[in-house]
Amino acid sequence: MKQSIYDYMKLGTIAFMSYPSIMSGTGDEILPVIKKLVTDPYFTAIEVSWIKDPAVRKKAADLLAQSGIKVCYGAQPRLLTTGYNINDLDPQKRELALSSLMEGLHEAHQLGASGMAFLSGKYCEETKEQSYAALVSSTKALCAEAQKLGMTVELEVFDYDVDKKSLIGPTLYAKQFAEEIRKEYANFGLLIDLSHFPLIHESVRESVLPVRDLITHVHIGNAVATPGAVAYGDAHPRFGFPGSANGMPELVEFLRELLEIGFLRTENPPVLSFEVKPWGDEDPDVVLAGCKRFLDEAWAQV
């Protein structure tokens, strides 16, 4: 593709994945990481998450506002680091998860984000229908609150039998769910992630085409899908990691599919972000620099 990548997307990275030290929402590195990313001209978007200290959150909001960058909010750490399950069949436990995500919506609004992403929780096959109904109820409540704030809500499609073992789930199940929510709430959409495709046992086309009209946000990343191998599961290793499933051909194919379905577009470009995490003692700055080079090379081949 000869045209600039920025003509077709807001290009970002997930701050708490690129720099996992801030995933807990605490610590001295939150503001330096945000400043580093918003002063990097490569990025026109950033994905942040919870910041527990109100004073630090206010400073972060000021930095983000000054930068003029597109801000997104990922609530996944609110669930993954706490064990909260938004489709828990125990009403009290589900309420804890829902309350945290509601809090996340308002925090996202304070940070200048236009929407919030989350994921479904674990489930048992025997009670899958009840878990689905619980997720529908929780998601509609989130969408109603987001609507009041002028925001969107996005469900990220995760693996259902490998690592996170989330209810949603294979792409066709995600399609069913999203269409049900969309009947009442137009501010809902799906977030799909290239790194999850191998983990849900689907090709690029199988993960994109069925939900082409429901995708509102995209992540790109890598995965190791061979059981027992280093970094197996939802670890989001860098591109080029030994034994990984996504390389240049897969990224190029994904970008081409997104262009073909009209997701990547020059009018109101959507957000596409790196979801790549350093493995072990890898240097976060070096890994992120490698992501940039890899995407630039892939875009040149689209």
SEKEMI-947426 format. One record per residue (C-alpha): residue number from 1; residue in one letter; chain; y, z, x. Coordinates in Angstrom, 3 decimals, m for minus. Layout:
SEKEMI-947426
{NUM,'A','A',{Y,Z,X}}
...
This chain:
SEKEMI-947426
{1,'M','A',{0.000,0.000,0.000}}
{2,'K','A',{3.282,m1.116,1.520}}
{3,'Q','A',{5.487,0.822,m0.887}}
{4,'S','A',{6.384,4.378,m0.015}}
{5,'I','A',{3.953,7.035,m1.193}}
{6,'Y','A',{6.967,8.942,m2.518}}
{7,'D','A',{7.648,6.171,m5.032}}
{8,'Y','A',{4.431,7.141,m6.824}}
{9,'M','A',{4.106,10.913,m6.528}}
{10,'K','A',{5.652,14.257,m5.776}}
{11,'L','A',{3.692,15.165,m2.669}}
{12,'G','A',{2.892,18.826,m2.101}}
{13,'T','A',{0.512,21.395,m0.742}}
{14,'I','A',{m0.913,24.594,m2.168}}
{15,'A','A',{0.867,27.228,m0.112}}
{16,'F','A',{m1.776,29.901,m0.623}}
{17,'M','A',{m4.572,27.549,0.459}}
{18,'S','A',{m2.790,26.065,3.454}}
{19,'Y','A',{m1.846,29.615,4.464}}
{20,'P','A',{m4.533,31.907,2.967}}
{21,'S','A',{m2.833,35.056,4.282}}
{22,'I','A',{m0.483,34.937,1.270}}
{23,'M','A',{m3.190,34.525,m1.398}}
{24,'S','A',{m3.153,38.236,m2.217}}
{25,'G','A',{0.492,38.019,m3.298}}
{26,'T','A',{1.500,40.589,m0.700}}
{27,'G','A',{2.474,40.731,2.970}}
{28,'D','A',{5.280,39.712,5.278}}
{29,'E','A',{4.286,36.042,5.531}}
{30,'I','A',{5.162,34.927,1.995}}
{31,'L','A',{8.803,34.059,2.613}}
{32,'P','A',{8.231,32.470,6.067}}
{33,'V','A',{5.474,30.264,4.635}}
{34,'I','A',{7.607,29.146,1.710}}
{35,'K','A',{10.555,28.466,4.007}}
{36,'K','A',{8.343,26.476,6.384}}
{37,'L','A',{7.075,24.263,3.576}}
{38,'V','A',{10.361,23.689,1.737}}
{39,'T','A',{12.103,22.713,4.988}}
{40,'D','A',{9.366,20.215,5.851}}
{41,'P','A',{10.675,16.800,4.690}}
{42,'Y','A',{7.111,15.552,4.238}}
{43,'F','A',{6.803,17.608,1.064}}
{44,'T','A',{8.622,17.020,m2.196}}
{45,'A','A',{6.523,19.578,m4.091}}
{46,'I','A',{5.029,22.986,m3.443}}
{47,'E','A',{2.427,25.059,m5.258}}
{48,'V','A',{2.937,28.818,m5.122}}
{49,'S','A',{1.212,31.778,m6.746}}
{50,'W','A',{1.823,35.414,m7.535}}
{51,'I','A',{4.301,37.403,m5.496}}
{52,'K','A',{3.828,41.046,m6.385}}
{53,'D','A',{7.057,42.472,m4.934}}
{54,'P','A',{9.949,41.644,m7.317}}
{55,'A','A',{12.468,41.636,m4.459}}
{56,'V','A',{10.392,39.181,m2.425}}
{57,'R','A',{9.840,37.074,m5.543}}
{58,'K','A',{13.609,36.889,m6.099}}
{59,'K','A',{14.156,35.717,m2.518}}
{60,'A','A',{11.378,33.161,m2.914}}
{61,'A','A',{12.945,31.886,m6.133}}
{62,'D','A',{16.257,31.487,m4.322}}
{63,'L','A',{14.636,29.518,m1.489}}
{64,'L','A',{12.826,27.256,m3.927}}
{65,'A','A',{15.988,26.650,m5.972}}
{66,'Q','A',{18.025,25.825,m2.874}}
{67,'S','A',{15.418,23.341,m1.664}}
{68,'G','A',{15.449,21.206,m4.803}}
{69,'I','A',{11.693,20.810,m4.395}}
{70,'K','A',{9.291,20.426,m7.336}}
{71,'V','A',{7.671,23.823,m7.940}}
{72,'C','A',{4.195,24.373,m9.404}}
{73,'Y','A',{2.414,27.665,m9.963}}
{74,'G','A',{m1.297,28.247,m9.463}}
{75,'A','A',{m2.624,31.331,m11.229}}
{76,'Q','A',{m6.123,30.920,m9.784}}
{77,'P','A',{m5.698,33.860,m7.338}}
{78,'R','A',{m4.909,36.126,m10.287}}
{79,'L','A',{m8.448,35.505,m11.482}}
{80,'L','A',{m10.447,34.804,m8.335}}
{81,'T','A',{m9.252,37.834,m6.351}}
{82,'T','A',{m9.579,40.270,m9.249}}
{83,'G','A',{m12.757,39.169,m10.969}}
{84,'Y','A',{m10.882,38.649,m14.240}}
{85,'N','A',{m12.511,36.155,m16.593}}
{86,'I','A',{m10.366,34.380,m19.191}}
{87,'N','A',{m13.450,33.587,m21.280}}
{88,'D','A',{m15.105,37.003,m20.919}}
{89,'L','A',{m17.117,37.942,m23.989}}
{90,'D','A',{m15.941,41.522,m23.674}}
{91,'P','A',{m12.635,41.503,m25.620}}
{92,'Q','A',{m11.057,44.206,m23.452}}
{93,'K','A',{m11.931,42.427,m20.209}}
{94,'R','A',{m10.720,39.103,m21.575}}
{95,'E','A',{m7.453,40.741,m22.593}}
{96,'L','A',{m6.948,41.907,m18.992}}
{97,'A','A',{m7.323,38.333,m17.784}}
{98,'L','A',{m5.073,36.962,m20.502}}
{99,'S','A',{m2.395,39.575,m19.825}}
{100,'S','A',{m2.414,38.681,m16.137}}
{101,'L','A',{m2.025,34.978,m16.918}}
{102,'M','A',{0.771,35.702,m19.391}}
{103,'E','A',{2.495,37.654,m16.652}}
{104,'G','A',{1.875,34.681,m14.376}}
{105,'L','A',{3.589,32.337,m16.821}}
{106,'H','A',{6.767,34.399,m16.746}}
{107,'E','A',{6.583,34.768,m12.975}}
{108,'A','A',{6.168,30.998,m12.676}}
{109,'H','A',{9.229,30.533,m14.858}}
{110,'Q','A',{11.207,32.899,m12.638}}
{111,'L','A',{10.177,30.891,m9.564}}
{112,'G','A',{11.355,27.672,m11.172}}
{113,'A','A',{7.928,26.212,m11.849}}
{114,'S','A',{7.520,23.743,m14.694}}
{115,'G','A',{3.973,24.819,m15.447}}
{116,'M','A',{1.005,27.009,m14.559}}
{117,'A','A',{m2.575,26.122,m13.638}}
{118,'F','A',{m5.653,28.335,m14.072}}
{119,'L','A',{m9.433,28.069,m14.199}}
{120,'S','A',{m12.152,29.067,m16.591}}
{121,'G','A',{m14.477,31.958,m15.771}}
{122,'K','A',{m18.179,32.467,m15.282}}
{123,'Y','A',{m20.581,32.148,m18.191}}
{124,'C','A',{m24.231,32.446,m19.185}}
{125,'E','A',{m26.047,29.426,m20.558}}
{126,'E','A',{m27.411,31.489,m23.457}}
{127,'T','A',{m23.888,32.408,m24.660}}
{128,'K','A',{m22.068,29.267,m23.559}}
{129,'E','A',{m20.747,28.438,m27.029}}
{130,'Q','A',{m19.221,31.900,m27.409}}
{131,'S','A',{m17.610,31.602,m23.963}}
{132,'Y','A',{m16.214,28.216,m24.946}}
{133,'A','A',{m14.701,29.666,m28.132}}
{134,'A','A',{m13.170,32.515,m26.123}}
{135,'L','A',{m11.655,30.033,m23.667}}
{136,'V','A',{m10.193,27.985,m26.508}}
{137,'S','A',{m8.573,31.083,m27.987}}
{138,'S','A',{m7.160,32.254,m24.646}}
{139,'T','A',{m5.849,28.813,m23.730}}
{140,'K','A',{m4.101,28.326,m27.050}}
{141,'A','A',{m2.380,31.688,m26.594}}
{142,'L','A',{m1.210,30.605,m23.132}}
{143,'C','A',{0.009,27.259,m24.429}}
{144,'A','A',{1.954,28.924,m27.246}}
{145,'E','A',{3.726,31.230,m24.793}}
{146,'A','A',{4.349,28.387,m22.347}}
{147,'Q','A',{5.821,26.301,m25.145}}
{148,'K','A',{8.473,28.974,m25.719}}
{149,'L','A',{9.402,28.724,m22.029}}
{150,'G','A',{9.424,24.921,m21.975}}
{151,'M','A',{6.431,24.903,m19.624}}
{152,'T','A',{3.024,23.265,m19.344}}
{153,'V','A',{m0.451,24.765,m18.943}}
{154,'E','A',{m3.172,23.093,m16.899}}
{155,'L','A',{m6.864,23.903,m16.593}}
{156,'E','A',{m8.405,23.005,m13.243}}
{157,'V','A',{m11.896,21.535,m13.438}}
{158,'F','A',{m14.241,23.558,m11.204}}
{159,'D','A',{m17.939,23.527,m10.370}}
{160,'Y','A',{m20.315,25.018,m12.920}}
{161,'D','A',{m23.479,25.707,m10.885}}
{162,'V','A',{m22.612,25.859,m7.171}}
{163,'D','A',{m19.923,28.351,m6.181}}
{164,'K','A',{m17.318,29.386,m8.741}}
{165,'K','A',{m19.763,28.570,m11.571}}
{166,'S','A',{m16.962,28.139,m14.070}}
{167,'L','A',{m17.424,27.226,m17.699}}
{168,'I','A',{m15.339,24.055,m17.251}}
{169,'G','A',{m17.252,22.433,m15.790}}
{170,'P','A',{m18.459,18.843,m15.794}}
{171,'T','A',{m15.870,16.195,m16.615}}
{172,'L','A',{m17.183,15.295,m20.061}}
{173,'Y','A',{m17.116,18.972,m21.049}}
{174,'A','A',{m13.568,19.222,m19.695}}
{175,'K','A',{m12.660,16.192,m21.801}}
{176,'Q','A',{m14.064,17.816,m24.950}}
{177,'F','A',{m12.143,21.005,m24.226}}
{178,'A','A',{m8.842,19.324,m23.408}}
{179,'E','A',{m8.949,17.138,m26.494}}
{180,'E','A',{m9.497,20.220,m28.641}}
{181,'I','A',{m6.487,22.013,m27.142}}
{182,'R','A',{m4.327,18.881,m27.302}}
{183,'K','A',{m4.801,18.741,m31.087}}
{184,'E','A',{m2.401,21.687,m31.291}}
{185,'Y','A',{m0.602,21.759,m27.950}}
{186,'A','A',{0.843,18.712,m26.248}}
{187,'N','A',{1.875,20.884,m23.291}}
{188,'F','A',{m1.737,21.167,m22.098}}
{189,'G','A',{m3.477,19.017,m19.507}}
{190,'L','A',{m6.238,18.887,m16.921}}
{191,'L','A',{m5.938,19.366,m13.174}}
{192,'I','A',{m8.609,17.458,m11.265}}
{193,'D','A',{m9.462,17.956,m7.598}}
{194,'L','A',{m11.185,15.452,m5.311}}
{195,'S','A',{m12.834,18.323,m3.432}}
{196,'H','A',{m14.624,19.428,m6.605}}
{197,'F','A',{m16.194,16.053,m7.449}}
{198,'P','A',{m19.166,16.461,m5.057}}
{199,'L','A',{m19.687,19.993,m6.373}}
{200,'I','A',{m19.918,18.843,m9.989}}
{201,'H','A',{m22.320,16.085,m8.901}}
{202,'E','A',{m20.022,13.234,m9.935}}
{203,'S','A',{m18.557,10.131,m8.353}}
{204,'V','A',{m14.825,9.516,m8.209}}
{205,'R','A',{m14.953,7.212,m11.224}}
{206,'E','A',{m17.107,9.636,m13.222}}
{207,'S','A',{m14.535,12.377,m12.625}}
{208,'V','A',{m11.466,10.255,m13.357}}
{209,'L','A',{m12.061,7.647,m16.037}}
{210,'P','A',{m13.271,9.876,m18.917}}
{211,'V','A',{m10.152,12.064,m18.672}}
{212,'R','A',{m7.640,9.388,m17.671}}
{213,'D','A',{m5.305,10.259,m20.558}}
{214,'L','A',{m5.622,14.015,m20.077}}
{215,'I','A',{m4.847,14.380,m16.345}}
{216,'T','A',{m1.470,15.972,m15.617}}
{217,'H','A',{m1.937,17.152,m12.021}}
{218,'V','A',{m4.111,16.249,m9.028}}
{219,'H','A',{m5.371,17.934,m5.864}}
{220,'I','A',{m6.963,16.223,m2.879}}
{221,'G','A',{m9.348,17.939,m0.522}}
{222,'N','A',{m12.795,18.052,0.966}}
{223,'A','A',{m16.086,19.864,0.370}}
{224,'V','A',{m19.475,20.469,1.940}}
{225,'A','A',{m22.085,19.836,m0.748}}
{226,'T','A',{m25.257,20.394,1.290}}
{227,'P','A',{m26.838,23.792,0.525}}
{228,'G','A',{m27.132,25.977,3.593}}
{229,'A','A',{m24.619,23.981,5.630}}
{230,'V','A',{m21.517,25.549,7.160}}
{231,'A','A',{m18.681,25.794,4.587}}
{232,'Y','A',{m20.995,24.902,1.700}}
{233,'G','A',{m19.383,25.332,m1.704}}
{234,'D','A',{m15.789,25.606,m2.824}}
{235,'A','A',{m14.372,26.265,0.659}}
{236,'H','A',{m11.932,23.313,0.837}}
{237,'P','A',{m12.423,22.513,4.533}}
{238,'R','A',{m10.228,19.977,6.305}}
{239,'F','A',{m10.936,16.269,6.181}}
{240,'G','A',{m13.318,15.407,8.994}}
{241,'F','A',{m15.137,18.752,8.792}}
{242,'P','A',{m18.782,18.420,9.961}}
{243,'G','A',{m21.163,17.509,7.152}}
{244,'S','A',{m18.474,17.181,4.496}}
{245,'A','A',{m18.635,14.908,1.462}}
{246,'N','A',{m15.137,13.424,1.252}}
{247,'G','A',{m13.811,11.110,3.930}}
{248,'M','A',{m11.445,8.184,4.123}}
{249,'P','A',{m13.457,5.949,1.713}}
{250,'E','A',{m13.481,8.627,m0.997}}
{251,'L','A',{m9.778,9.409,m0.664}}
{252,'V','A',{m8.828,5.727,m0.730}}
{253,'E','A',{m11.027,5.168,m3.795}}
{254,'F','A',{m9.471,8.176,m5.535}}
{255,'L','A',{m5.921,6.974,m4.887}}
{256,'R','A',{m6.808,3.479,m6.111}}
{257,'E','A',{m8.323,4.878,m9.306}}
{258,'L','A',{m5.238,7.022,m9.938}}
{259,'L','A',{m3.040,3.949,m9.517}}
{260,'E','A',{m5.280,1.839,m11.750}}
{261,'I','A',{m5.173,4.306,m14.646}}
{262,'G','A',{m1.406,4.683,m14.304}}
{263,'F','A',{m1.436,8.310,m13.221}}
{264,'L','A',{0.361,7.519,m9.974}}
{265,'R','A',{3.520,5.780,m11.133}}
{266,'T','A',{7.123,5.113,m10.203}}
{267,'E','A',{8.516,6.440,m13.485}}
{268,'N','A',{8.390,10.252,m13.544}}
{269,'P','A',{5.981,10.540,m10.583}}
{270,'P','A',{3.337,13.292,m10.963}}
{271,'V','A',{2.348,15.976,m8.465}}
{272,'L','A',{m0.411,15.359,m5.944}}
{273,'S','A',{m1.111,18.230,m3.542}}
{274,'F','A',{m3.369,19.060,m0.632}}
{275,'E','A',{m5.932,21.724,m1.430}}
{276,'V','A',{m7.240,22.282,2.060}}
{277,'K','A',{m7.968,25.632,3.676}}
{278,'P','A',{m8.448,26.443,7.371}}
{279,'W','A',{m12.034,27.384,8.162}}
{280,'G','A',{m12.693,30.405,10.334}}
{281,'D','A',{m10.108,30.683,13.092}}
{282,'E','A',{m8.647,27.204,12.606}}
{283,'D','A',{m4.867,27.002,12.962}}
{284,'P','A',{m3.204,26.472,9.540}}
{285,'D','A',{m0.353,24.393,11.011}}
{286,'V','A',{m2.759,22.086,12.817}}
{287,'V','A',{m4.975,21.663,9.753}}
{288,'L','A',{m1.973,20.830,7.560}}
{289,'A','A',{m0.695,18.304,10.105}}
{290,'G','A',{m4.115,16.678,10.064}}
{291,'C','A',{m3.955,16.434,6.256}}
{292,'K','A',{m0.663,14.573,6.470}}
{293,'R','A',{m1.995,12.041,8.952}}
{294,'F','A',{m5.168,11.548,6.909}}
{295,'L','A',{m3.262,10.892,3.678}}
{296,'D','A',{m0.830,8.519,5.389}}
{297,'E','A',{m3.748,6.516,6.760}}
{298,'A','A',{m5.462,6.450,3.354}}
{299,'W','A',{m2.294,5.312,1.577}}
{300,'A','A',{m1.951,2.418,4.032}}
{301,'Q','A',{m5.401,1.241,2.899}}
{302,'V','A',{m4.749,1.489,m0.851}}
